[in-house]
């Protein structure tokens, strides 16, 4: 274990069974946080928990769909009773269905908004009372460059992520006086299980890299490093912002 800047901090990471969520959970535990891992996949949760515990970190798991509102409430109540009030929440869980706008059914729209936006609002409200009581809180919302610029497909996902960025600003304004910071990250393509199907198409991958000034994809560890910074004492005056993690994609144009 190294750099214990988050000793005794109680954390929650959603979508923690793989990809970005796994990297974030591991990084927080390495810095001393006691992390609740939330995801649907029990096998993935067990694997990540074993990884953390083998390195000497502290964690617990709860297999749960983040859109299960009663389950979320129960999970936070049980976790805070066992570990104490939550100091760090990373709203990472998300999913995407890539289609043209006219091809979505309305129930697909509803599902994507629920996972990518409403769940983050609900989990944030659940942890806020404990953060307010201790005068400290760090909420990091994993949005997307889709919330900043228009891409060829994925309108519901883009709308949800843009909403998440707006939610970030509003919660920062409301909760900042209580010692809580709320920030968002907007990653471009990060190589994970979720993105692998589209990145496995060589011509598409070439277009992605050509549009990225840094000429590489992101890694889950790239995202985790920024989450750690936003949760550290050095970032205590950063509040209500959305930081693109995109190798320069959103700042460039043809």
DAQUIMO-V202762 format. One record per helix or strand. SS is the DSSP state (2 for helix, 1 for strand). FROM is the first residue (numbers start at 1). LEN is the number of residues. Records with the same first field share a line. If there is no record, write none. Layout:
# DAQUIMO-V202762
SS = FROM-LEN  FROM-LEN
This chain:
# DAQUIMO-V202762
1 = 10-5  34-6  58-6  88-4  137-6  180-8  190-1  218-1  242-4
2 = 19-12  42-13  69-15  101-3  106-29  145-3  155-24  193-7  202-9  220-12  233-3  249-3
